[in-house]
Structures are given as structure tokens and as C-alpha cells.
Amino acid sequence: MRHGKKFNHLSRQTGHRKAMLANMACSLIEHKRINTTVAKAKALKQFVEPLITKSKEDTTHNRRICFAYLRSKYAVTDLFRDVAAKVGDRPGGYTRIIKMGNRLGDNADMAMIELVDFNEIYNGGKKEEKKGRTRRAKAKPVTAEKAPAAPVVETPAADVVEETPAVAEVEETPAVEETPEAPAADEESKEEQA
């Protein structure tokens, strides 16, 4: 019986599958994004995300565990040096799978799997904001709208009088524009009658 065994075997034997996932993980760490089939991308996501979590804490033990899976000292070095520095504050979800359509030869569903923090297009050159797992509301910074009101200073009455005519001039301007249109319409109607 195979109760509770949900791992995708990808139509390969154990040794072939482990070697393939190790090679794909090394390529992902080196190039930061690779194109593959959707099924392989999902299997690779399950394979590589625990390794990235281990790389957050740089110990000899964690390096040896990652080397046992990846089998490439260059990939392990890159993982602990570059990738761990970028994902240090992220609680999980280090990879993103984007579906790309179907392959021309056999119509297989293709996808691009990439490391989330290395994509400058989606991030806009900025670091993504981390979504917290707590239910507490964060204190928001005080903006200009919510700033405490300045003390009220009395102004002389002459300033108030000067502002009032300016407002009246603005209101009269549209009324002047409307009056020439009415005689023009009357002239057109007289010409039609004649």
C-alpha cells in the first residue's frame, strides 16, 4: 500500500530522480531561474526550499546537509553566500513558478521557476515588503494629513478682504464666455428662415 506517499516520482527511479533534482537545484541556484515542465518545477520547489531554509544559518552541519543533496561545492558556496543573504528575513516561499504555455514538440506544460528575491522586474528594483504573520496591527507612521494641527495665529482683517475679490473674479470669467454663443445661434436661425 502507498498510503500517505504523495511525492511525485516523475516516471523515474530513485537514483535518476535524485540526480535530476540535484542538477536542477544547482542550475536554479547558479542562474536564479530555469525553464522546465510544471511537474518538475513543483518537485524542484519541494526539493530546494528546505535547503534554502538551512542556508539561513551558516554552520558546518548545514553546509554538509546541503552538500549531500546538491553534490556540488560551488552550488553550496553560492547558496550560503549569495542566496542566503537575500532571503535572510523571508519566512518561506523562496521560489515562484510561472506557467509559460506548452512545449512545441510534445505539448508538455512548461513553467519558469525562479528565486523570488532575485527578480528585479516584479520587485521594481526594491525589496519586497514582508507580510507579517502576526495579527497585531502595526503602528503606521504619522503622515502630513494626520500631523498635529499648528497653533492658530490671528491674521489682520486686511488680508481677508484682499482674498475675497480674487474669488469673485474667477466666478465671473465663465459667464463672459457664454454670452457670445447665444447671438451666434440666433444669426444661424435667421439665415435658415430666409
DRENVO-155065 format. One record per residue (C-alpha): x, y, z; residue in three letters. Coordinates in steps of 0.1 Angstrom, whole numbers, always signed. Example, Ala and Ser with C-alpha at 12.3 -4.5 7.8 and 13.67 -1.06 7.14 Angstrom:
<rs>
<r><u>+123</u><v>-45</v><w>+78</w><residuo>ala</residuo></r>
<r><u>+137</u><v>-11</v><w>+71</w><residuo>ser</residuo></r>
</rs>
This chain:
<rs>
<r><u>+0</u><v>+0</v><w>+0</w><residuo>met</residuo></r>
<r><u>+11</u><v>+35</v><w>-6</w><residuo>arg</residuo></r>
<r><u>-10</u><v>+54</v><w>+19</w><residuo>his</residuo></r>
<r><u>+3</u><v>+89</v><w>+26</w><residuo>gly</residuo></r>
<r><u>+30</u><v>+89</v><w>-1</w><residuo>lys</residuo></r>
<r><u>+23</u><v>+119</v><w>-22</w><residuo>lys</residuo></r>
<r><u>+58</u><v>+126</v><w>-36</w><residuo>phe</residuo></r>
<r><u>+58</u><v>+128</v><w>-74</w><residuo>asn</residuo></r>
<r><u>+81</u><v>+101</v><w>-88</w><residuo>his</residuo></r>
<r><u>+83</u><v>+118</v><w>-123</w><residuo>leu</residuo></r>
<r><u>+84</u><v>+84</v><w>-140</w><residuo>ser</residuo></r>
<r><u>+120</u><v>+78</v><w>-129</w><residuo>arg</residuo></r>
<r><u>+137</u><v>+55</v><w>-105</w><residuo>gln</residuo></r>
<r><u>+151</u><v>+69</v><w>-72</w><residuo>thr</residuo></r>
<r><u>+187</u><v>+74</v><w>-82</w><residuo>gly</residuo></r>
<r><u>+178</u><v>+91</v><w>-115</w><residuo>his</residuo></r>
<r><u>+152</u><v>+113</v><w>-98</w><residuo>arg</residuo></r>
<r><u>+176</u><v>+125</v><w>-70</w><residuo>lys</residuo></r>
<r><u>+204</u><v>+132</v><w>-95</w><residuo>ala</residuo></r>
<r><u>+180</u><v>+151</v><w>-118</w><residuo>met</residuo></r>
<r><u>+166</u><v>+172</v><w>-89</w><residuo>leu</residuo></r>
<r><u>+202</u><v>+179</v><w>-76</w><residuo>ala</residuo></r>
<r><u>+212</u><v>+191</v><w>-111</w><residuo>asn</residuo></r>
<r><u>+182</u><v>+213</v><w>-115</w><residuo>met</residuo></r>
<r><u>+186</u><v>+228</v><w>-80</w><residuo>ala</residuo></r>
<r><u>+223</u><v>+236</v><w>-88</w><residuo>cys</residuo></r>
<r><u>+212</u><v>+253</v><w>-120</w><residuo>ser</residuo></r>
<r><u>+185</u><v>+272</v><w>-102</w><residuo>leu</residuo></r>
<r><u>+210</u><v>+284</v><w>-76</w><residuo>ile</residuo></r>
<r><u>+235</u><v>+294</v><w>-102</w><residuo>glu</residuo></r>
<r><u>+212</u><v>+311</v><w>-128</w><residuo>his</residuo></r>
<r><u>+184</u><v>+322</v><w>-104</w><residuo>lys</residuo></r>
<r><u>+157</u><v>+310</v><w>-129</w><residuo>arg</residuo></r>
<r><u>+153</u><v>+280</v><w>-151</w><residuo>ile</residuo></r>
<r><u>+127</u><v>+267</v><w>-176</w><residuo>asn</residuo></r>
<r><u>+113</u><v>+232</v><w>-171</w><residuo>thr</residuo></r>
<r><u>+80</u><v>+213</v><w>-171</w><residuo>thr</residuo></r>
<r><u>+54</u><v>+222</v><w>-145</w><residuo>val</residuo></r>
<r><u>+56</u><v>+188</v><w>-128</w><residuo>ala</residuo></r>
<r><u>+94</u><v>+190</v><w>-125</w><residuo>lys</residuo></r>
<r><u>+92</u><v>+226</v><w>-112</w><residuo>ala</residuo></r>
<r><u>+68</u><v>+216</v><w>-85</w><residuo>lys</residuo></r>
<r><u>+91</u><v>+187</v><w>-75</w><residuo>ala</residuo></r>
<r><u>+121</u><v>+211</v><w>-75</w><residuo>leu</residuo></r>
<r><u>+103</u><v>+236</v><w>-53</w><residuo>lys</residuo></r>
<r><u>+98</u><v>+209</v><w>-26</w><residuo>gln</residuo></r>
<r><u>+134</u><v>+199</v><w>-30</w><residuo>phe</residuo></r>
<r><u>+151</u><v>+232</v><w>-29</w><residuo>val</residuo></r>
<r><u>+131</u><v>+253</v><w>-4</w><residuo>glu</residuo></r>
<r><u>+142</u><v>+233</v><w>+27</w><residuo>pro</residuo></r>
<r><u>+178</u><v>+237</v><w>+15</w><residuo>leu</residuo></r>
<r><u>+174</u><v>+275</v><w>+13</w><residuo>ile</residuo></r>
<r><u>+160</u><v>+275</v><w>+48</w><residuo>thr</residuo></r>
<r><u>+190</u><v>+256</v><w>+60</w><residuo>lys</residuo></r>
<r><u>+213</u><v>+281</v><w>+43</w><residuo>ser</residuo></r>
<r><u>+200</u><v>+309</v><w>+65</w><residuo>lys</residuo></r>
<r><u>+221</u><v>+296</v><w>+94</w><residuo>glu</residuo></r>
<r><u>+257</u><v>+292</v><w>+82</w><residuo>asp</residuo></r>
<r><u>+271</u><v>+262</v><w>+101</w><residuo>thr</residuo></r>
<r><u>+293</u><v>+234</v><w>+91</w><residuo>thr</residuo></r>
<r><u>+265</u><v>+209</v><w>+97</w><residuo>his</residuo></r>
<r><u>+240</u><v>+228</v><w>+75</w><residuo>asn</residuo></r>
<r><u>+266</u><v>+230</v><w>+47</w><residuo>arg</residuo></r>
<r><u>+272</u><v>+193</v><w>+49</w><residuo>arg</residuo></r>
<r><u>+235</u><v>+185</v><w>+47</w><residuo>ile</residuo></r>
<r><u>+231</u><v>+208</v><w>+17</w><residuo>cys</residuo></r>
<r><u>+262</u><v>+193</v><w>+0</w><residuo>phe</residuo></r>
<r><u>+246</u><v>+158</v><w>+5</w><residuo>ala</residuo></r>
<r><u>+216</u><v>+169</v><w>-15</w><residuo>tyr</residuo></r>
<r><u>+232</u><v>+192</v><w>-41</w><residuo>leu</residuo></r>
<r><u>+265</u><v>+173</v><w>-47</w><residuo>arg</residuo></r>
<r><u>+283</u><v>+205</v><w>-59</w><residuo>ser</residuo></r>
<r><u>+305</u><v>+225</v><w>-37</w><residuo>lys</residuo></r>
<r><u>+302</u><v>+255</v><w>-60</w><residuo>tyr</residuo></r>
<r><u>+264</u><v>+255</v><w>-57</w><residuo>ala</residuo></r>
<r><u>+266</u><v>+251</v><w>-19</w><residuo>val</residuo></r>
<r><u>+290</u><v>+281</v><w>-17</w><residuo>thr</residuo></r>
<r><u>+267</u><v>+302</v><w>-39</w><residuo>asp</residuo></r>
<r><u>+237</u><v>+291</v><w>-18</w><residuo>leu</residuo></r>
<r><u>+252</u><v>+301</v><w>+15</w><residuo>phe</residuo></r>
<r><u>+269</u><v>+333</v><w>+2</w><residuo>arg</residuo></r>
<r><u>+245</u><v>+350</v><w>-22</w><residuo>asp</residuo></r>
<r><u>+211</u><v>+334</v><w>-18</w><residuo>val</residuo></r>
<r><u>+211</u><v>+333</v><w>+20</w><residuo>ala</residuo></r>
<r><u>+220</u><v>+370</v><w>+21</w><residuo>ala</residuo></r>
<r><u>+189</u><v>+379</v><w>+0</w><residuo>lys</residuo></r>
<r><u>+164</u><v>+356</v><w>+17</w><residuo>val</residuo></r>
<r><u>+176</u><v>+360</v><w>+53</w><residuo>gly</residuo></r>
<r><u>+144</u><v>+378</v><w>+65</w><residuo>asp</residuo></r>
<r><u>+119</u><v>+359</v><w>+44</w><residuo>arg</residuo></r>
<r><u>+99</u><v>+333</v><w>+64</w><residuo>pro</residuo></r>
<r><u>+94</u><v>+310</v><w>+34</w><residuo>gly</residuo></r>
<r><u>+82</u><v>+309</v><w>-2</w><residuo>gly</residuo></r>
<r><u>+116</u><v>+314</v><w>-18</w><residuo>tyr</residuo></r>
<r><u>+106</u><v>+303</v><w>-53</w><residuo>thr</residuo></r>
<r><u>+80</u><v>+313</v><w>-78</w><residuo>arg</residuo></r>
<r><u>+65</u><v>+291</v><w>-106</w><residuo>ile</residuo></r>
<r><u>+52</u><v>+310</v><w>-136</w><residuo>ile</residuo></r>
<r><u>+35</u><v>+289</v><w>-163</w><residuo>lys</residuo></r>
<r><u>+48</u><v>+295</v><w>-198</w><residuo>met</residuo></r>
<r><u>+25</u><v>+276</v><w>-221</w><residuo>gly</residuo></r>
<r><u>+30</u><v>+243</v><w>-239</w><residuo>asn</residuo></r>
<r><u>+62</u><v>+229</v><w>-255</w><residuo>arg</residuo></r>
<r><u>+62</u><v>+226</v><w>-293</w><residuo>leu</residuo></r>
<r><u>+75</u><v>+191</v><w>-295</w><residuo>gly</residuo></r>
<r><u>+52</u><v>+171</v><w>-272</w><residuo>asp</residuo></r>
<r><u>+28</u><v>+197</v><w>-259</w><residuo>asn</residuo></r>
<r><u>+41</u><v>+194</v><w>-223</w><residuo>ala</residuo></r>
<r><u>+31</u><v>+222</v><w>-198</w><residuo>asp</residuo></r>
<r><u>+62</u><v>+244</v><w>-194</w><residuo>met</residuo></r>
<r><u>+70</u><v>+267</v><w>-165</w><residuo>ala</residuo></r>
<r><u>+97</u><v>+290</v><w>-153</w><residuo>met</residuo></r>
<r><u>+108</u><v>+286</v><w>-117</w><residuo>ile</residuo></r>
<r><u>+128</u><v>+314</v><w>-102</w><residuo>glu</residuo></r>
<r><u>+141</u><v>+327</v><w>-69</w><residuo>leu</residuo></r>
<r><u>+117</u><v>+354</v><w>-57</w><residuo>val</residuo></r>
<r><u>+142</u><v>+379</v><w>-43</w><residuo>asp</residuo></r>
<r><u>+164</u><v>+379</v><w>-75</w><residuo>phe</residuo></r>
<r><u>+137</u><v>+391</v><w>-99</w><residuo>asn</residuo></r>
<r><u>+141</u><v>+429</v><w>-103</w><residuo>glu</residuo></r>
<r><u>+111</u><v>+432</v><w>-127</w><residuo>ile</residuo></r>
<r><u>+85</u><v>+421</v><w>-102</w><residuo>tyr</residuo></r>
<r><u>+102</u><v>+438</v><w>-73</w><residuo>asn</residuo></r>
<r><u>+107</u><v>+471</v><w>-93</w><residuo>gly</residuo></r>
<r><u>+143</u><v>+472</v><w>-81</w><residuo>gly</residuo></r>
<r><u>+131</u><v>+474</v><w>-45</w><residuo>lys</residuo></r>
<r><u>+130</u><v>+448</v><w>-18</w><residuo>lys</residuo></r>
<r><u>+96</u><v>+432</v><w>-14</w><residuo>glu</residuo></r>
<r><u>+77</u><v>+441</v><w>+17</w><residuo>glu</residuo></r>
<r><u>+74</u><v>+413</v><w>+41</w><residuo>lys</residuo></r>
<r><u>+39</u><v>+402</v><w>+51</w><residuo>lys</residuo></r>
<r><u>+39</u><v>+396</v><w>+88</w><residuo>gly</residuo></r>
<r><u>+24</u><v>+365</v><w>+104</w><residuo>arg</residuo></r>
<r><u>+12</u><v>+384</v><w>+135</w><residuo>thr</residuo></r>
<r><u>-24</u><v>+396</v><w>+139</w><residuo>arg</residuo></r>
<r><u>-13</u><v>+428</v><w>+157</w><residuo>arg</residuo></r>
<r><u>-18</u><v>+460</v><w>+137</w><residuo>ala</residuo></r>
<r><u>+15</u><v>+477</v><w>+131</w><residuo>lys</residuo></r>
<r><u>+19</u><v>+513</v><w>+141</w><residuo>ala</residuo></r>
<r><u>+16</u><v>+534</v><w>+110</w><residuo>lys</residuo></r>
<r><u>+39</u><v>+565</v><w>+106</w><residuo>pro</residuo></r>
<r><u>+23</u><v>+599</v><w>+110</w><residuo>val</residuo></r>
<r><u>+16</u><v>+615</v><w>+76</w><residuo>thr</residuo></r>
<r><u>+12</u><v>+652</v><w>+68</w><residuo>ala</residuo></r>
<r><u>-26</u><v>+648</v><w>+69</w><residuo>glu</residuo></r>
<r><u>-27</u><v>+634</v><w>+103</w><residuo>lys</residuo></r>
<r><u>+0</u><v>+656</v><w>+118</w><residuo>ala</residuo></r>
<r><u>-10</u><v>+676</v><w>+149</w><residuo>pro</residuo></r>
<r><u>-25</u><v>+710</v><w>+139</w><residuo>ala</residuo></r>
<r><u>-3</u><v>+741</v><w>+142</w><residuo>ala</residuo></r>
<r><u>-13</u><v>+767</v><w>+167</w><residuo>pro</residuo></r>
<r><u>-39</u><v>+792</v><w>+152</w><residuo>val</residuo></r>
<r><u>-25</u><v>+827</v><w>+146</w><residuo>val</residuo></r>
<r><u>-49</u><v>+856</v><w>+142</w><residuo>glu</residuo></r>
<r><u>-45</u><v>+874</v><w>+109</w><residuo>thr</residuo></r>
<r><u>-53</u><v>+910</v><w>+103</w><residuo>pro</residuo></r>
<r><u>-86</u><v>+918</v><w>+87</w><residuo>ala</residuo></r>
<r><u>-70</u><v>+934</v><w>+57</w><residuo>ala</residuo></r>
<r><u>-57</u><v>+900</v><w>+45</w><residuo>asp</residuo></r>
<r><u>-91</u><v>+886</v><w>+45</w><residuo>val</residuo></r>
<r><u>-106</u><v>+915</v><w>+25</w><residuo>val</residuo></r>
<r><u>-79</u><v>+911</v><w>-3</w><residuo>glu</residuo></r>
<r><u>-87</u><v>+874</v><w>-8</w><residuo>glu</residuo></r>
<r><u>-124</u><v>+879</v><w>-14</w><residuo>thr</residuo></r>
<r><u>-122</u><v>+899</v><w>-48</w><residuo>pro</residuo></r>
<r><u>-99</u><v>+873</v><w>-63</w><residuo>ala</residuo></r>
<r><u>-126</u><v>+846</v><w>-58</w><residuo>val</residuo></r>
<r><u>-153</u><v>+868</v><w>-73</w><residuo>ala</residuo></r>
<r><u>-132</u><v>+874</v><w>-105</w><residuo>glu</residuo></r>
<r><u>-128</u><v>+837</v><w>-111</w><residuo>val</residuo></r>
<r><u>-165</u><v>+831</v><w>-109</w><residuo>glu</residuo></r>
<r><u>-173</u><v>+859</v><w>-134</w><residuo>glu</residuo></r>
<r><u>-150</u><v>+846</v><w>-161</w><residuo>thr</residuo></r>
<r><u>-171</u><v>+817</v><w>-174</w><residuo>pro</residuo></r>
<r><u>-202</u><v>+839</v><w>-176</w><residuo>ala</residuo></r>
<r><u>-185</u><v>+862</v><w>-201</w><residuo>val</residuo></r>
<r><u>-177</u><v>+833</v><w>-224</w><residuo>glu</residuo></r>
<r><u>-213</u><v>+820</v><w>-226</w><residuo>glu</residuo></r>
<r><u>-228</u><v>+853</v><w>-238</w><residuo>thr</residuo></r>
<r><u>-213</u><v>+854</v><w>-274</w><residuo>pro</residuo></r>
<r><u>-226</u><v>+819</v><w>-282</w><residuo>glu</residuo></r>
<r><u>-263</u><v>+829</v><w>-279</w><residuo>ala</residuo></r>
<r><u>-263</u><v>+857</v><w>-306</w><residuo>pro</residuo></r>
<r><u>-244</u><v>+834</v><w>-330</w><residuo>ala</residuo></r>
<r><u>-271</u><v>+808</v><w>-327</w><residuo>ala</residuo></r>
<r><u>-297</u><v>+835</v><w>-334</w><residuo>asp</residuo></r>
<r><u>-279</u><v>+846</v><w>-366</w><residuo>glu</residuo></r>
<r><u>-278</u><v>+810</v><w>-379</w><residuo>glu</residuo></r>
<r><u>-315</u><v>+805</v><w>-373</w><residuo>ser</residuo></r>
<r><u>-323</u><v>+838</v><w>-392</w><residuo>lys</residuo></r>
<r><u>-303</u><v>+826</v><w>-422</w><residuo>glu</residuo></r>
<r><u>-321</u><v>+793</v><w>-423</w><residuo>glu</residuo></r>
<r><u>-355</u><v>+811</v><w>-423</w><residuo>gln</residuo></r>
<r><u>-345</u><v>+834</v><w>-452</w><residuo>ala</residuo></r>
</rs>
